[in-house]
């Protein structure tokens, strides 16, 4: 236990623990972070410029 306390005082250990924790949390929540299925995108809009206004209909008929 004394070894863990001594390690925790080191700033590099704290930083590494925080970074590793964030990466683990991102990996756990990854299935919910990317919610758009690329297979449902309408290919007719592939050449539309970014920021153009209009409706997009995906394969199941839902309008976005």
PQR file with spaces between the fields and no chain letter, atoms N, CA, C, O and H, PARSE charges and radii, in Angstrom:
ATOM       1  N    UNK     1       0.815   -1.192    0.000 -0.4000 1.5000
ATOM       2  CA   UNK     1       0.000    0.000    0.000 -0.0000 2.0000
ATOM       3  C    UNK     1       0.861    1.259    0.000  0.5500 1.7000
ATOM       4  O    UNK     1       0.513    2.251   -0.640 -0.5500 1.4000
ATOM       5  N    UNK     2       1.965    1.222    0.705 -0.4000 1.5000
ATOM       6  CA   UNK     2       2.855    2.381    0.744 -0.0000 2.0000
ATOM       7  C    UNK     2       3.459    2.632   -0.632  0.5500 1.7000
ATOM       8  O    UNK     2       3.707    3.781   -0.997 -0.5500 1.4000
ATOM       9  H    UNK     2       2.247    0.416    1.225  0.4000 1.0000
ATOM      10  N    UNK     3       3.695    1.588   -1.387 -0.4000 1.5000
ATOM      11  CA   UNK     3       4.255    1.733   -2.727 -0.0000 2.0000
ATOM      12  C    UNK     3       3.259    2.440   -3.636  0.5500 1.7000
ATOM      13  O    UNK     3       3.649    3.296   -4.431 -0.5500 1.4000
ATOM      14  H    UNK     3       3.493    0.655   -1.091  0.4000 1.0000
ATOM      15  N    UNK     4       1.972    2.092   -3.528 -0.4000 1.5000
ATOM      16  CA   UNK     4       0.948    2.741   -4.345 -0.0000 2.0000
ATOM      17  C    UNK     4       0.822    4.218   -4.003  0.5500 1.7000
ATOM      18  O    UNK     4       0.659    5.050   -4.895 -0.5500 1.4000
ATOM      19  H    UNK     4       1.655    1.397   -2.882  0.4000 1.0000
ATOM      20  N    UNK     5       0.897    4.543   -2.735 -0.4000 1.5000
ATOM      21  CA   UNK     5       0.839    5.957   -2.334 -0.0000 2.0000
ATOM      22  C    UNK     5       2.028    6.725   -2.892  0.5500 1.7000
ATOM      23  O    UNK     5       1.892    7.856   -3.359 -0.5500 1.4000
ATOM      24  H    UNK     5       1.030    3.866   -2.010  0.4000 1.0000
ATOM      25  N    UNK     6       3.184    6.099   -2.838 -0.4000 1.5000
ATOM      26  CA   UNK     6       4.387    6.753   -3.349 -0.0000 2.0000
ATOM      27  C    UNK     6       4.297    6.937   -4.867  0.5500 1.7000
ATOM      28  O    UNK     6       4.723    7.965   -5.393 -0.5500 1.4000
ATOM      29  H    UNK     6       3.294    5.180   -2.459  0.4000 1.0000
ATOM      30  N    UNK     7       3.751    5.955   -5.561 -0.4000 1.5000
ATOM      31  CA   UNK     7       3.572    6.075   -7.002 -0.0000 2.0000
ATOM      32  C    UNK     7       2.570    7.172   -7.335  0.5500 1.7000
ATOM      33  O    UNK     7       2.780    7.947   -8.269 -0.5500 1.4000
ATOM      34  H    UNK     7       3.406    5.120   -5.133  0.4000 1.0000
ATOM      35  N    UNK     8       1.483    7.238   -6.576 -0.4000 1.5000
ATOM      36  CA   UNK     8       0.422    8.204   -6.865 -0.0000 2.0000
ATOM      37  C    UNK     8       0.896    9.649   -6.697  0.5500 1.7000
ATOM      38  O    UNK     8       0.305   10.558   -7.281 -0.5500 1.4000
ATOM      39  H    UNK     8       1.312    6.609   -5.818  0.4000 1.0000
ATOM      40  N    UNK     9       1.935    9.875   -5.922 -0.4000 1.5000
ATOM      41  CA   UNK     9       2.473   11.227   -5.758 -0.0000 2.0000
ATOM      42  C    UNK     9       3.173   11.721   -7.024  0.5500 1.7000
ATOM      43  O    UNK     9       3.344   12.925   -7.212 -0.5500 1.4000
ATOM      44  H    UNK     9       2.415    9.137   -5.447  0.4000 1.0000
ATOM      45  N    UNK    10       3.571   10.799   -7.880 -0.4000 1.5000
ATOM      46  CA   UNK    10       4.270   11.138   -9.112 -0.0000 2.0000
ATOM      47  C    UNK    10       3.265   11.698  -10.121  0.5500 1.7000
ATOM      48  O    UNK    10       2.242   11.070  -10.392 -0.5500 1.4000
ATOM      49  H    UNK    10       3.432    9.820   -7.726  0.4000 1.0000
ATOM      50  N    UNK    11       3.554   12.874  -10.675 -0.4000 1.5000
ATOM      51  CA   UNK    11       2.649   13.534  -11.622 -0.0000 2.0000
ATOM      52  C    UNK    11       2.481   12.721  -12.907  0.5500 1.7000
ATOM      53  O    UNK    11       1.397   12.712  -13.491 -0.5500 1.4000
ATOM      54  H    UNK    11       4.386   13.385  -10.455  0.4000 1.0000
ATOM      55  N    UNK    12       3.524   12.048  -13.347 -0.4000 1.5000
ATOM      56  CA   UNK    12       3.431   11.249  -14.567 -0.0000 2.0000
ATOM      57  C    UNK    12       2.479   10.071  -14.373  0.5500 1.7000
ATOM      58  O    UNK    12       1.753    9.702  -15.296 -0.5500 1.4000
ATOM      59  H    UNK    12       4.405   12.055  -12.873  0.4000 1.0000
ATOM      60  N    UNK    13       2.479    9.495  -13.205 -0.4000 1.5000
ATOM      61  CA   UNK    13       1.573    8.380  -12.921 -0.0000 2.0000
ATOM      62  C    UNK    13       0.132    8.868  -12.900  0.5500 1.7000
ATOM      63  O    UNK    13      -0.755    8.196  -13.425 -0.5500 1.4000
ATOM      64  H    UNK    13       3.068    9.795  -12.455  0.4000 1.0000
ATOM      65  N    UNK    14      -0.111   10.022  -12.305 -0.4000 1.5000
ATOM      66  CA   UNK    14      -1.464   10.587  -12.276 -0.0000 2.0000
ATOM      67  C    UNK    14      -1.953   10.902  -13.687  0.5500 1.7000
ATOM      68  O    UNK    14      -3.086   10.581  -14.043 -0.5500 1.4000
ATOM      69  H    UNK    14       0.610   10.568  -11.879  0.4000 1.0000
ATOM      70  N    UNK    15      -1.096   11.530  -14.483 -0.4000 1.5000
ATOM      71  CA   UNK    15      -1.464   11.878  -15.853 -0.0000 2.0000
ATOM      72  C    UNK    15      -1.737   10.626  -16.679  0.5500 1.7000
ATOM      73  O    UNK    15      -2.723   10.566  -17.413 -0.5500 1.4000
ATOM      74  H    UNK    15      -0.175   11.791  -14.193  0.4000 1.0000
ATOM      75  N    UNK    16      -0.885    9.651  -16.565 -0.4000 1.5000
ATOM      76  CA   UNK    16      -1.082    8.401  -17.300 -0.0000 2.0000
ATOM      77  C    UNK    16      -2.349    7.685  -16.899  0.5500 1.7000
ATOM      78  O    UNK    16      -3.038    7.111  -17.742 -0.5500 1.4000
ATOM      79  H    UNK    16      -0.084    9.699  -15.969  0.4000 1.0000
ATOM      80  N    UNK    17      -2.660    7.714  -15.619 -0.4000 1.5000
ATOM      81  CA   UNK    17      -3.890    7.075  -15.127 -0.0000 2.0000
ATOM      82  C    UNK    17      -5.121    7.781  -15.679  0.5500 1.7000
ATOM      83  O    UNK    17      -6.092    7.130  -16.067 -0.5500 1.4000
ATOM      84  H    UNK    17      -2.100    8.180  -14.934  0.4000 1.0000
ATOM      85  N    UNK    18      -5.084    9.098  -15.715 -0.4000 1.5000
ATOM      86  CA   UNK    18      -6.214    9.859  -16.239 -0.0000 2.0000
ATOM      87  C    UNK    18      -6.392    9.608  -17.733  0.5500 1.7000
ATOM      88  O    UNK    18      -7.513    9.390  -18.194 -0.5500 1.4000
ATOM      89  H    UNK    18      -4.296    9.627  -15.400  0.4000 1.0000
ATOM      90  N    UNK    19      -5.305    9.636  -18.489 -0.4000 1.5000
ATOM      91  CA   UNK    19      -5.378    9.395  -19.928 -0.0000 2.0000
ATOM      92  C    UNK    19      -5.889    7.987  -20.210  0.5500 1.7000
ATOM      93  O    UNK    19      -6.752    7.802  -21.068 -0.5500 1.4000
ATOM      94  H    UNK    19      -4.395    9.813  -18.115  0.4000 1.0000
ATOM      95  N    UNK    20      -5.374    7.013  -19.510 -0.4000 1.5000
ATOM      96  CA   UNK    20      -5.816    5.636  -19.700 -0.0000 2.0000
ATOM      97  C    UNK    20      -7.290    5.474  -19.333  0.5500 1.7000
ATOM      98  O    UNK    20      -8.019    4.745  -20.005 -0.5500 1.4000
ATOM      99  H    UNK    20      -4.672    7.163  -18.814  0.4000 1.0000
ATOM     100  N    UNK    21      -7.728    6.142  -18.279 -0.4000 1.5000
ATOM     101  CA   UNK    21      -9.135    6.075  -17.880 -0.0000 2.0000
ATOM     102  C    UNK    21     -10.049    6.670  -18.942  0.5500 1.7000
ATOM     103  O    UNK    21     -11.110    6.117  -19.228 -0.5500 1.4000
ATOM     104  H    UNK    21      -7.135    6.734  -17.733  0.4000 1.0000
ATOM     105  N    UNK    22      -9.644    7.791  -19.527 -0.4000 1.5000
ATOM     106  CA   UNK    22     -10.444    8.413  -20.587 -0.0000 2.0000
ATOM     107  C    UNK    22     -10.528    7.500  -21.805  0.5500 1.7000
ATOM     108  O    UNK    22     -11.593    7.367  -22.409 -0.5500 1.4000
ATOM     109  H    UNK    22      -8.782    8.241  -19.294  0.4000 1.0000
ATOM     110  N    UNK    23      -9.419    6.873  -22.168 -0.4000 1.5000
ATOM     111  CA   UNK    23      -9.424    5.958  -23.312 -0.0000 2.0000
ATOM     112  C    UNK    23     -10.312    4.748  -23.061  0.5500 1.7000
ATOM     113  O    UNK    23     -11.020    4.300  -23.963 -0.5500 1.4000
ATOM     114  H    UNK    23      -8.554    6.981  -21.678  0.4000 1.0000
ATOM     115  N    UNK    24     -10.281    4.220  -21.853 -0.4000 1.5000
ATOM     116  CA   UNK    24     -11.135    3.077  -21.518 -0.0000 2.0000
ATOM     117  C    UNK    24     -12.608    3.482  -21.569  0.5500 1.7000
ATOM     118  O    UNK    24     -13.439    2.726  -22.072 -0.5500 1.4000
ATOM     119  H    UNK    24      -9.706    4.584  -21.120  0.4000 1.0000
ATOM     120  N    UNK    25     -12.935    4.660  -21.056 -0.4000 1.5000
ATOM     121  CA   UNK    25     -14.316    5.136  -21.116 -0.0000 2.0000
ATOM     122  C    UNK    25     -14.775    5.353  -22.555  0.5500 1.7000
ATOM     123  O    UNK    25     -15.910    5.019  -22.895 -0.5500 1.4000
ATOM     124  H    UNK    25     -12.260    5.274  -20.648  0.4000 1.0000
ATOM     125  N    UNK    26     -13.918    5.902  -23.398 -0.4000 1.5000
ATOM     126  CA   UNK    26     -14.261    6.065  -24.809 -0.0000 2.0000
ATOM     127  C    UNK    26     -14.500    4.716  -25.478  0.5500 1.7000
ATOM     128  O    UNK    26     -15.419    4.574  -26.285 -0.5500 1.4000
ATOM     129  H    UNK    26     -12.996    6.173  -23.122  0.4000 1.0000
ATOM     130  N    UNK    27     -13.684    3.735  -25.146 -0.4000 1.5000
ATOM     131  CA   UNK    27     -13.868    2.404  -25.721 -0.0000 2.0000
ATOM     132  C    UNK    27     -15.172    1.770  -25.251  0.5500 1.7000
ATOM     133  O    UNK    27     -15.842    1.083  -26.022 -0.5500 1.4000
ATOM     134  H    UNK    27     -12.938    3.850  -24.490  0.4000 1.0000
ATOM     135  N    UNK    28     -15.530    1.997  -24.003 -0.4000 1.5000
ATOM     136  CA   UNK    28     -16.774    1.427  -23.490 -0.0000 2.0000
ATOM     137  C    UNK    28     -18.011    2.073  -24.122  0.5500 1.7000
ATOM     138  O    UNK    28     -19.010    1.398  -24.372 -0.5500 1.4000
ATOM     139  H    UNK    28     -14.985    2.555  -23.377  0.4000 1.0000
ATOM     140  N    UNK    29     -17.937    3.386  -24.377 -0.4000 1.5000
ATOM     141  CA   UNK    29     -19.081    4.098  -24.937 -0.0000 2.0000
ATOM     142  C    UNK    29     -19.038    4.219  -26.453  0.5500 1.7000
ATOM     143  O    UNK    29     -19.902    4.878  -27.032 -0.5500 1.4000
ATOM     144  H    UNK    29     -17.126    3.934  -24.174  0.4000 1.0000
ATOM     145  N    UNK    30     -18.063    3.607  -27.115 -0.4000 1.5000
ATOM     146  CA   UNK    30     -17.916    3.703  -28.569 -0.0000 2.0000
ATOM     147  C    UNK    30     -19.158    3.261  -29.349  0.5500 1.7000
ATOM     148  O    UNK    30     -19.489    3.899  -30.349 -0.5500 1.4000
ATOM     149  H    UNK    30     -17.361    3.072  -26.645  0.4000 1.0000
ATOM     150  N    UNK    31     -19.857    2.205  -28.941 -0.4000 1.5000
ATOM     151  CA   UNK    31     -21.044    1.819  -29.726 -0.0000 2.0000
ATOM     152  C    UNK    31     -22.122    2.893  -29.763  0.5500 1.7000
ATOM     153  O    UNK    31     -22.916    2.923  -30.703 -0.5500 1.4000
ATOM     154  H    UNK    31     -19.589    1.687  -28.128  0.4000 1.0000
ATOM     155  N    UNK    32     -22.173    3.755  -28.789 -0.4000 1.5000
ATOM     156  CA   UNK    32     -23.208    4.796  -28.748 -0.0000 2.0000
ATOM     157  C    UNK    32     -22.721    6.120  -29.316  0.5500 1.7000
ATOM     158  O    UNK    32     -23.530    7.018  -29.546 -0.5500 1.4000
ATOM     159  H    UNK    32     -21.528    3.730  -28.025  0.4000 1.0000
ATOM     160  N    UNK    33     -21.416    6.267  -29.549 -0.4000 1.5000
ATOM     161  CA   UNK    33     -20.885    7.525  -30.058 -0.0000 2.0000
ATOM     162  C    UNK    33     -21.100    7.663  -31.566  0.5500 1.7000
ATOM     163  O    UNK    33     -21.375    8.764  -32.044 -0.5500 1.4000
ATOM     164  H    UNK    33     -20.758    5.537  -29.362  0.4000 1.0000
ATOM     165  N    UNK    34     -20.985    6.606  -32.300 -0.4000 1.5000
ATOM     166  CA   UNK    34     -21.216    6.634  -33.741 -0.0000 2.0000
ATOM     167  C    UNK    34     -22.571    6.038  -34.045  0.5500 1.7000
ATOM     168  O    UNK    34     -22.708    4.817  -34.121 -0.5500 1.4000
ATOM     169  H    UNK    34     -20.762    5.712  -31.912  0.4000 1.0000
ATOM     170  N    UNK    35     -23.581    6.883  -34.220 -0.4000 1.5000
ATOM     171  CA   UNK    35     -24.946    6.370  -34.324 -0.0000 2.0000
ATOM     172  C    UNK    35     -25.498    6.347  -35.740  0.5500 1.7000
ATOM     173  O    UNK    35     -26.619    5.880  -35.943 -0.5500 1.4000
ATOM     174  H    UNK    35     -23.470    7.875  -34.158  0.4000 1.0000
ATOM     175  N    UNK    36     -24.754    6.833  -36.727 -0.4000 1.5000
ATOM     176  CA   UNK    36     -25.249    6.841  -38.101 -0.0000 2.0000
ATOM     177  C    UNK    36     -24.631    5.677  -38.859  0.5500 1.7000
ATOM     178  O    UNK    36     -23.410    5.529  -38.903 -0.5500 1.4000
ATOM     179  H    UNK    36     -23.843    7.212  -36.562  0.4000 1.0000
ATOM     180  N    UNK    37     -25.479    4.860  -39.449 -0.4000 1.5000
ATOM     181  CA   UNK    37     -25.013    3.726  -40.232 -0.0000 2.0000
ATOM     182  C    UNK    37     -24.690    4.212  -41.645  0.5500 1.7000
ATOM     183  O    UNK    37     -25.589    4.693  -42.335 -0.5500 1.4000
ATOM     184  H    UNK    37     -26.471    4.981  -39.413  0.4000 1.0000
ATOM     185  N    UNK    38     -23.451    4.104  -42.093 -0.4000 1.5000
ATOM     186  CA   UNK    38     -23.097    4.592  -43.426 -0.0000 2.0000
ATOM     187  C    UNK    38     -23.846    3.869  -44.537  0.5500 1.7000
ATOM     188  O    UNK    38     -24.009    4.423  -45.624 -0.5500 1.4000
ATOM     189  H    UNK    38     -22.721    3.713  -41.533  0.4000 1.0000
ATOM     190  N    UNK    39     -24.303    2.653  -44.292 -0.4000 1.5000
ATOM     191  CA   UNK    39     -25.030    1.910  -45.315 -0.0000 2.0000
ATOM     192  C    UNK    39     -26.404    2.520  -45.590  0.5500 1.7000
ATOM     193  O    UNK    39     -26.981    2.274  -46.649 -0.5500 1.4000
ATOM     194  H    UNK    39     -24.171    2.203  -43.409  0.4000 1.0000
ATOM     195  N    UNK    40     -26.934    3.307  -44.661 -0.4000 1.5000
ATOM     196  CA   UNK    40     -28.247    3.913  -44.841 -0.0000 2.0000
ATOM     197  C    UNK    40     -28.187    5.285  -45.497  0.5500 1.7000
ATOM     198  O    UNK    40     -29.226    5.913  -45.697 -0.5500 1.4000
ATOM     199  H    UNK    40     -26.465    3.507  -43.801  0.4000 1.0000
ATOM     200  N    UNK    41     -26.997    5.764  -45.835 -0.4000 1.5000
ATOM     201  CA   UNK    41     -26.869    7.081  -46.454 -0.0000 2.0000
ATOM     202  C    UNK    41     -27.301    7.015  -47.913  0.5500 1.7000
ATOM     203  O    UNK    41     -27.110    6.000  -48.583 -0.5500 1.4000
ATOM     204  H    UNK    41     -26.152    5.254  -45.672  0.4000 1.0000
ATOM     205  N    UNK    42     -27.881    8.100  -48.392 -0.4000 1.5000
ATOM     206  CA   UNK    42     -28.334    8.193  -49.774 -0.0000 2.0000
ATOM     207  C    UNK    42     -27.161    8.612  -50.654  0.5500 1.7000
ATOM     208  O    UNK    42     -26.621    9.707  -50.491 -0.5500 1.4000
ATOM     209  H    UNK    42     -28.036    8.924  -47.848  0.4000 1.0000
ATOM     210  N    UNK    43     -26.767    7.752  -51.578 -0.4000 1.5000
ATOM     211  CA   UNK    43     -25.597    8.009  -52.414 -0.0000 2.0000
ATOM     212  C    UNK    43     -25.818    9.138  -53.406  0.5500 1.7000
ATOM     213  O    UNK    43     -24.849    9.639  -53.977 -0.5500 1.4000
ATOM     214  H    UNK    43     -27.205    6.863  -51.711  0.4000 1.0000
ATOM     215  N    UNK    44     -27.046    9.554  -53.630 -0.4000 1.5000
ATOM     216  CA   UNK    44     -27.301   10.631  -54.588 -0.0000 2.0000
ATOM     217  C    UNK    44     -26.810   11.978  -54.070  0.5500 1.7000
ATOM     218  O    UNK    44     -26.706   12.929  -54.845 -0.5500 1.4000
ATOM     219  H    UNK    44     -27.833    9.147  -53.166  0.4000 1.0000
ATOM     220  N    UNK    45     -26.510   12.078  -52.798 -0.4000 1.5000
ATOM     221  CA   UNK    45     -26.023   13.328  -52.222 -0.0000 2.0000
ATOM     222  C    UNK    45     -24.511   13.343  -52.057  0.5500 1.7000
ATOM     223  O    UNK    45     -23.984   14.173  -51.316 -0.5500 1.4000
ATOM     224  H    UNK    45     -26.594   11.306  -52.169  0.4000 1.0000
ATOM     225  N    UNK    46     -23.811   12.453  -52.725 -0.4000 1.5000
ATOM     226  CA   UNK    46     -22.373   12.323  -52.504 -0.0000 2.0000
ATOM     227  C    UNK    46     -21.602   13.558  -52.969  0.5500 1.7000
ATOM     228  O    UNK    46     -20.548   13.861  -52.409 -0.5500 1.4000
ATOM     229  H    UNK    46     -24.239   11.778  -53.326  0.4000 1.0000
ATOM     230  N    UNK    47     -22.098   14.279  -53.980 -0.4000 1.5000
ATOM     231  CA   UNK    47     -21.379   15.434  -54.512 -0.0000 2.0000
ATOM     232  C    UNK    47     -21.938   16.772  -54.027  0.5500 1.7000
ATOM     233  O    UNK    47     -21.557   17.818  -54.550 -0.5500 1.4000
ATOM     234  H    UNK    47     -22.953   14.032  -54.435  0.4000 1.0000
ATOM     235  N    UNK    48     -22.821   16.758  -53.053 -0.4000 1.5000
ATOM     236  CA   UNK    48     -23.383   17.990  -52.513 -0.0000 2.0000
ATOM     237  C    UNK    48     -22.337   18.643  -51.611  0.5500 1.7000
ATOM     238  O    UNK    48     -21.690   17.971  -50.808 -0.5500 1.4000
ATOM     239  H    UNK    48     -23.131   15.907  -52.628  0.4000 1.0000
ATOM     240  N    UNK    49     -22.181   19.952  -51.752 -0.4000 1.5000
ATOM     241  CA   UNK    49     -21.179   20.644  -50.951 -0.0000 2.0000
ATOM     242  C    UNK    49     -21.610   20.735  -49.492  0.5500 1.7000
ATOM     243  O    UNK    49     -22.801   20.729  -49.178 -0.5500 1.4000
ATOM     244  H    UNK    49     -22.707   20.498  -52.405  0.4000 1.0000
ATOM     245  N    UNK    50     -20.648   20.817  -48.636 -0.4000 1.5000
ATOM     246  CA   UNK    50     -20.926   20.909  -47.209 -0.0000 2.0000
ATOM     247  C    UNK    50     -21.631   22.222  -46.897  0.5500 1.7000
ATOM     248  O    UNK    50     -21.290   23.265  -47.455 -0.5500 1.4000
ATOM     249  H    UNK    50     -19.682   20.821  -48.891  0.4000 1.0000
ATOM     250  N    UNK    51     -22.608   22.169  -46.009 -0.4000 1.5000
ATOM     251  CA   UNK    51     -23.325   23.360  -45.595 -0.0000 2.0000
ATOM     252  C    UNK    51     -24.527   23.695  -46.455  0.5500 1.7000
ATOM     253  O    UNK    51     -25.254   24.643  -46.155 -0.5500 1.4000
ATOM     254  H    UNK    51     -22.885   21.322  -45.556  0.4000 1.0000
ATOM     255  N    UNK    52     -24.752   22.936  -47.519 -0.4000 1.5000
ATOM     256  CA   UNK    52     -25.926   23.221  -48.338 -0.0000 2.0000
ATOM     257  C    UNK    52     -27.180   22.775  -47.592  0.5500 1.7000
ATOM     258  O    UNK    52     -27.160   21.800  -46.841 -0.5500 1.4000
ATOM     259  H    UNK    52     -24.161   22.166  -47.762  0.4000 1.0000
ATOM     260  N    UNK    53     -28.260   23.499  -47.813 -0.4000 1.5000
ATOM     261  CA   UNK    53     -29.487   23.253  -47.079 -0.0000 2.0000
ATOM     262  C    UNK    53     -30.392   22.342  -47.900  0.5500 1.7000
ATOM     263  O    UNK    53     -30.533   22.504  -49.113 -0.5500 1.4000
ATOM     264  H    UNK    53     -28.276   24.291  -48.423  0.4000 1.0000
ATOM     265  N    UNK    54     -30.997   21.387  -47.214 -0.4000 1.5000
ATOM     266  CA   UNK    54     -31.930   20.492  -47.882 -0.0000 2.0000
ATOM     267  C    UNK    54     -32.222   19.303  -47.006  0.5500 1.7000
ATOM     268  O    UNK    54     -31.611   19.118  -45.954 -0.5500 1.4000
ATOM     269  H    UNK    54     -30.882   21.255  -46.229  0.4000 1.0000
ATOM     270  N    UNK    55     -33.171   18.495  -47.455 -0.4000 1.5000
ATOM     271  CA   UNK    55     -33.526   17.295  -46.701 -0.0000 2.0000
ATOM     272  C    UNK    55     -32.816   16.093  -47.287  0.5500 1.7000
ATOM     273  O    UNK    55     -32.577   16.017  -48.492 -0.5500 1.4000
ATOM     274  H    UNK    55     -33.668   18.646  -48.309  0.4000 1.0000
ATOM     275  N    UNK    56     -32.487   15.162  -46.424 -0.4000 1.5000
ATOM     276  CA   UNK    56     -31.864   13.918  -46.841 -0.0000 2.0000
ATOM     277  C    UNK    56     -32.779   12.784  -46.423  0.5500 1.7000
ATOM     278  O    UNK    56     -33.218   12.724  -45.274 -0.5500 1.4000
ATOM     279  H    UNK    56     -32.681   15.223  -45.445  0.4000 1.0000
ATOM     280  N    UNK    57     -33.068   11.887  -47.352 -0.4000 1.5000
ATOM     281  CA   UNK    57     -33.894   10.737  -47.052 -0.0000 2.0000
ATOM     282  C    UNK    57     -33.005    9.502  -47.020  0.5500 1.7000
ATOM     283  O    UNK    57     -32.304    9.215  -47.990 -0.5500 1.4000
ATOM     284  H    UNK    57     -32.712   11.937  -48.285  0.4000 1.0000
ATOM     285  N    UNK    58     -33.030    8.772  -45.914 -0.4000 1.5000
ATOM     286  CA   UNK    58     -32.224    7.564  -45.819 -0.0000 2.0000
ATOM     287  C    UNK    58     -33.040    6.375  -46.339  0.5500 1.7000
ATOM     288  O    UNK    58     -34.224    6.521  -46.642 -0.5500 1.4000
ATOM     289  H    UNK    58     -33.600    9.005  -45.126  0.4000 1.0000
ATOM     290  N    UNK    59     -32.418    5.214  -46.440 -0.4000 1.5000
ATOM     291  CA   UNK    59     -32.989    4.055  -47.113 -0.0000 2.0000
ATOM     292  C    UNK    59     -34.333    3.607  -46.530  0.5500 1.7000
ATOM     293  O    UNK    59     -35.174    3.102  -47.274 -0.5500 1.4000
ATOM     294  H    UNK    59     -31.456    5.095  -46.193  0.4000 1.0000
ATOM     295  N    UNK    60     -34.556    3.775  -45.241 -0.4000 1.5000
ATOM     296  CA   UNK    60     -35.813    3.320  -44.661 -0.0000 2.0000
ATOM     297  C    UNK    60     -36.941    4.344  -44.822  0.5500 1.7000
ATOM     298  O    UNK    60     -38.037    4.139  -44.300 -0.5500 1.4000
ATOM     299  H    UNK    60     -33.872    4.185  -44.637  0.4000 1.0000
ATOM     300  N    UNK    61     -36.682    5.443  -45.540 -0.4000 1.5000
ATOM     301  CA   UNK    61     -37.710    6.436  -45.807 -0.0000 2.0000
ATOM     302  C    UNK    61     -37.740    7.575  -44.813  0.5500 1.7000
ATOM     303  O    UNK    61     -38.510    8.518  -44.995 -0.5500 1.4000
ATOM     304  H    UNK    61     -35.792    5.609  -45.964  0.4000 1.0000
ATOM     305  N    UNK    62     -36.948    7.526  -43.788 -0.4000 1.5000
ATOM     306  CA   UNK    62     -36.916    8.570  -42.773 -0.0000 2.0000
ATOM     307  C    UNK    62     -36.189    9.800  -43.340  0.5500 1.7000
ATOM     308  O    UNK    62     -35.142    9.675  -43.975 -0.5500 1.4000
ATOM     309  H    UNK    62     -36.323    6.760  -43.640  0.4000 1.0000
ATOM     310  N    UNK    63     -36.755   10.976  -43.101 -0.4000 1.5000
ATOM     311  CA   UNK    63     -36.171   12.219  -43.582 -0.0000 2.0000
ATOM     312  C    UNK    63     -35.379   12.878  -42.461  0.5500 1.7000
ATOM     313  O    UNK    63     -35.840   12.963  -41.323 -0.5500 1.4000
ATOM     314  H    UNK    63     -37.606   11.077  -42.585  0.4000 1.0000
ATOM     315  N    UNK    64     -34.207   13.334  -42.795 -0.4000 1.5000
ATOM     316  CA   UNK    64     -33.335   13.986  -41.819 -0.0000 2.0000
ATOM     317  C    UNK    64     -33.136   15.431  -42.192  0.5500 1.7000
ATOM     318  O    UNK    64     -32.430   16.158  -41.492 -0.5500 1.4000
ATOM     319  H    UNK    64     -33.832   13.266  -43.719  0.4000 1.0000
